[in-house]
Amino acid sequence: MADDAGEGGVRVQRGVDYGLGKLADVYWPPINAPAPLALLWHGIGVDERDVLEPLATAVSTLGIAVVVPDWESEAADGGRAHLLASVEFTRALARERPAELATGRDGGFVLAGWSRGGKMAASLALNPATAGGWRPSAVVCLASGFSKGPAMSPIGVGPFADLTGAAGAAGAAGAAGAAAKAEPVPFRLVHGTRDTVVNIQRSRDFAAAAASRGWPVGLTETDTDHAGIVMTEYDESTRRCRPTTAPPAIAAGLLSAAAIAQAAAATIADAAVGQ
């Protein structure tokens, strides 16, 4: 584990063991007050927390502490255990460091994710029993899909089905029940209009379904592709995303960062009002 000085005064605590043999990076903002908190999940693949460094840095420069864990969507359970362990780690971090971290009501913080990570974030919000009743204060989904079936959904049936009860005969009742019992939390979606990996219509459909059921939701569309939404580009030689300085990706990434930061700041503001 090591601390690095990042861009814009951000301090990065790298390689923190959060459990199950997995590591996380924690980005600490350059502010002298308790910072709002966000947990940010990468997409499909194995241990790609480094891919989200440009985005996490951008979020942290806006005054937000960000936890970015490794996880494995290819694990036998689809990554469920890793994701839930990262939630418990982040909750514990907030409890242990109240002088540096501020959370919302009932210890809530923003849960954000890119691609598959965003889908899992949405699933957790719609299935609060998965994390022992804990719920994020808000969810931010970046270039995420919401409609694939149970084999792709280690949490719930799938966000769209969980929300609408459209899980089919075997799962509809349970999915509809989970969504009905889940108190709505705000959703922020950001998606690129040139995304050929996850079509933007997935976000449009989910946003419409959420709004029709009383869940606060906003969708920002931007001129970029799947990788650009997190300030990266896909490298065919390594089959991983890498940082880029392409203007559309930078512009899109800043929109993603702003969505996370605004959701996190609103969490603290709401908690203050409720006191």
Long-range contacts (C-beta under 8 A, 24 or more apart in sequence): 6-57, 6-60, 7-57, 7-61, 8-57, 8-60, 8-61, 9-61, 10-57, 10-60, 10-61, 12-57, 18-69, 18-85, 18-86, 18-89, 19-85, 19-88, 19-89, 20-81, 20-82, 20-85, 22-47, 22-69, 22-70, 22-71, 22-82, 22-85, 22-86, 23-47, 23-49, 23-69, 23-70, 24-49, 24-67, 24-68, 24-69, 24-70, 24-86, 24-89, 25-49, 25-53, 25-56, 25-67, 25-68, 26-65, 26-66, 26-67, 26-68, 26-93, 27-56, 27-57, 27-59, 27-60, 27-65, 27-66, 27-67, 27-68, 28-60, 28-65, 28-100, 29-60, 29-61, 29-62, 29-63, 29-64, 29-65, 30-61, 31-63, 34-98, 34-99, 34-100, 34-101, 34-102, 35-63, 35-64, 35-65, 35-100, 35-101, 35-102, 36-63, 36-64, 36-65, 36-102, 36-103, 36-109, 36-110, 36-261, 36-264, 36-265, 36-267, 36-268, 37-64, 37-65, 37-66, 37-67, 37-90, 37-93, 37-94, 37-101, 37-102, 37-103, 37-109, 37-110, 37-264, 38-64, 38-65, 38-66, 38-67, 38-109, 38-110, 38-111, 38-112, 38-140, 38-260, 38-261, 38-263, 38-264, 39-66, 39-67, 39-69, 39-86, 39-87, 39-90, 39-109, 39-110, 39-111, 39-112, 39-136, 40-66, 40-67, 40-68, 40-112, 40-113, 40-114, 40-117, 40-260, 41-68, 41-69, 41-71, 41-83, 41-86, 41-111, 41-112, 41-113, 41-114, 41-117, 41-118, 41-120, 41-121, 42-68, 42-70, 42-71, 42-113, 42-114, 42-115, 42-117, 43-73, 43-113, 43-114, 43-115, 43-116, 43-117, 43-118, 44-73, 44-115, 44-116, 45-72, 45-73, 45-74, 45-240, 46-70, 46-72, 46-73, 46-74, 47-71, 47-72, 48-240, 48-241, 51-230, 51-232, 51-240, 51-241, 51-242, 52-114, 52-230, 53-243, 54-230, 54-231, 54-232, 54-243, 54-253, 55-114, 55-230, 55-231, 55-253, 55-256, 55-257, 58-231, 58-253, 58-254, 58-256, 58-257, 59-257, 59-260, 59-261, 61-257, 62-257, 62-258, 62-261, 63-261, 63-265, 64-260, 64-261, 64-264, 64-265, 65-100, 65-101, 66-260, 67-93, 71-117, 73-116, 77-154, 78-152, 78-153, 78-154, 79-120, 79-154, 80-154, 80-155, 83-120, 83-124, 83-154, 83-155, 84-130, 84-131, 87-111, 87-124, 87-131, 87-134, 88-131, 91-134, 102-268, 102-271, 103-137, 103-267, 103-268, 103-271, 104-137, 104-267, 104-268, 104-270, 104-271, 105-137, 105-270, 105-271, 105-274, 106-134, 106-135, 107-134, 108-134, 108-135, 108-136, 108-137, 108-267, 109-136, 109-137, 109-264, 109-267, 110-136, 110-137, 110-138, 110-139, 110-140, 110-260, 110-263, 110-264, 110-267, 111-136, 111-138, 111-139, 111-140, 112-139, 112-140, 112-141, 112-142, 112-260, 112-263, 113-140, 113-141, 113-142, 113-144, 114-142, 114-143, 114-144, 114-229, 114-230, 115-142, 115-143, 115-144, 115-145, 115-197, 115-198, 115-226, 116-144, 116-145, 117-144, 118-142, 118-143, 118-144, 119-144, 119-145, 119-146, 119-148, 119-153, 119-158, 119-159, 120-154, 120-155, 122-146, 122-159, 122-187, 122-206, 123-153, 123-155, 123-156, 123-158, 123-159, 123-162, 124-155, 125-182, 125-185, 125-187, 126-156, 126-159, 126-162, 126-163, 126-178, 126-179, 126-182, 127-155, 127-156, 127-162, 127-178, 127-182, 128-181, 128-182, 129-178, 130-155, 130-156, 135-182, 135-183, 135-185, 136-185, 137-185, 137-186, 137-263, 137-267, 137-270, 138-185, 138-186, 138-187, 138-188, 138-263, 138-264, 138-266, 138-267, 139-185, 139-186, 139-187, 139-188, 139-263, 140-187, 140-188, 140-189, 140-190, 140-256, 140-259, 140-260, 140-263, 141-187, 141-188, 141-189, 141-190, 141-203, 141-206, 142-189, 142-190, 142-191, 142-229, 142-230, 142-256, 142-259, 143-190, 143-191, 143-192, 143-195, 143-197, 143-198, 143-203, 143-226, 143-229, 143-230, 144-189, 144-191, 144-198, 144-202, 144-203, 145-198, 145-199, 145-202, 146-202, 146-203, 146-205, 146-206, 147-202, 147-205, 147-206, 159-206, 160-205, 160-206, 160-209, 163-206, 163-209, 163-210, 163-213, 163-215, 164-209, 164-213, 179-213, 184-213, 184-214, 184-215, 184-216, 185-215, 185-216, 186-215, 186-216, 186-217, 186-218, 186-263, 186-266, 187-215, 187-216, 187-217, 187-218, 188-217, 188-218, 188-220, 188-259, 188-260, 188-262, 188-263, 189-217, 189-218, 189-219, 189-220, 190-219, 190-220, 190-222, 190-229, 190-252, 190-255, 190-256, 190-259, 191-219, 191-220, 191-221, 191-222, 191-229, 192-221, 192-222, 192-223, 192-224, 192-225, 192-226, 192-228, 192-229, 192-252, 193-221, 193-222, 193-223, 193-224, 194-223, 194-224, 194-225, 194-228, 195-224, 195-225, 195-226, 195-229, 196-225, 196-226, 197-225, 197-226, 198-226, 220-255, 220-259, 222-248, 222-251, 222-252, 222-255, 223-248, 223-251, 223-252, 224-248, 224-249, 224-251, 224-252, 228-252, 228-253, 229-253, 229-256, 230-256, 231-256
